[in-house]
Amino acid sequence: MTQTLPAAVGSRRRGTGTQRQRRPKVWEVRVPTAPDPVTGRRRQLSVTVHGTEADADARRVLLLTTEPRTRSTALTVGDLLELWLEADHPWKPATLVSHRSVTRALRADPLALTPAARLTPALVRAAMTRWTAAGATLSVVGGRFRVLRSALSWAWDERILPEHPLRGMRSPGRVPPRRPLPDHAVRALIATAEARVLEAHANHHPGDTRSAIRLRRAEQDLLLVRLAADTGARRGELAALRLTDLDGRVLSIERALSAGQLTTPKSGRSRTLTVGCSTAELWHHLERQWSARAGQPLGPWLFSPDLAHQHRLGAEVLGHRFALVRDAAGVPDATLHRLRHSVATFLVARGEILAAQARLGHADAATTLREYAHALPLTDGAVADAIDRHLHHPEDPARAASEQDAAREAATPELRPPRPWLGLVIRAFSSPYTTVLDSTRAGGVHTFRFPDRGRSKRRLSNEGIRSA
């Protein structure tokens, strides 16, 4: 008799399947299947997996997502969200953390007990109304709806659900447009960061470790503000910059920090951009100063807590340091991301959509237009002037009609007689096609001559071409 070993995984929610170790490197995976079509009793699919626990878990998820037999009408919204998180997705670490947080909130809601196949837009709208009444902001409600819709779309694509319950349902209203920082606020941040560097230099004493740390922090804070205001890079991209990423004035953004992990930028592609002369000069100057103080070649990272730049700072640390500069500058609502919005708004307001897309690192220009369309310059000045002239300086109706006729006459192309080898075919009278023998124009009136409609079309066409 085979001895059953204790299961290596804890209990799972109903409808997500189970797995247990039968003996070393041998696992039994069970997943629910469709009910018996005759008796209606629930059935399970049992599969033996040879390998590790991770192999068994991957096979369980695969069976739940790809096997047509595993469509379960008892699968609740909460179970579906769990399956969605366990599946393989090309998400960034920060995206996974965010989805997990939203999923926890959704699974704690009564909506999670609803069978996924019986979910309706009315139930979701009632849940969103309940969330709003409980104090959730528009951003929170929209985030929950988008996660729920993404999970249902994934389940429909994987054929777990027979249809998409929320297909065609529109998401709640978008949050207000992202606000850039005013120009005077950006200049105040830069001036404050520069003043902190001057103060640190004045209080620096050779051999004093504390004053050296304060000076290095002030210099890095100044470079952080200048780079954010110049490039519009994300906070995670700034934290992942290396000293070798700047070549002259050309900056390469090839990596980013996401939930503390080093990965590619958000768009999945690296990008290069040109920084301002003052920003590039500040970068190179500080790099030379740091190398001279360290007395050795510097490490790879631009923003570092140690003198040799061997370790990098986290994105949260950069945000905390920027908050200190912001408070000292008297701009309490400034953030690194709002500096990014300032760069985008400046470029979009000049009509440089593609330049804004390239500098911000958006996947396509549609994202830039969707987020910053409010900053587009107005182009209806000529229309407004024409309406104003029409309202306050009315013209003679007869003269206006004459000018319109003249413009229409000038826009009408001159019709020439057909060439001898080409019949001009047009729709006329009751026959589908008729050959035009010739045409004349007199006084703006066109006169066409057609063959006799009683003859056959082919004979008339040939005869018309010969006679022309």
Secondary structure by P-SEA (a helix, b strand, c coil): ccccccccccccccccbbbbbccccbbbbbbbccccccccbbbbbbbbbcccaaaaaaaaaaaaccccccccccccaaaaaaaaaaccccccaaaaaaaaaaaaaaaaccccccccccccaaaaaaaaaaaaaacccaaaaaaaaaaaaaaaaaaaaaccccccccccccccccccccccccaaaaaaaaaaaaaaaaaaaaacccccaaaaaaaaaaaaaaaaaaaaacccccaaaaaaccccccccccccccccccccccccccccccbbbbbcaaaaaaaaaaaaaaaaaaccccccccccccccccccccaaaaaaaaaaaaaaaccccccaaaaaaaaaaaaaaacaaaaaaaaaccccaaaaaaaccccccccaaaaaaaaaaaacccccaaaaaaaaaaaaaaacccccccccccccccccccccbbbbccccccccbbbbbbccccccaaaaaaaaaaac
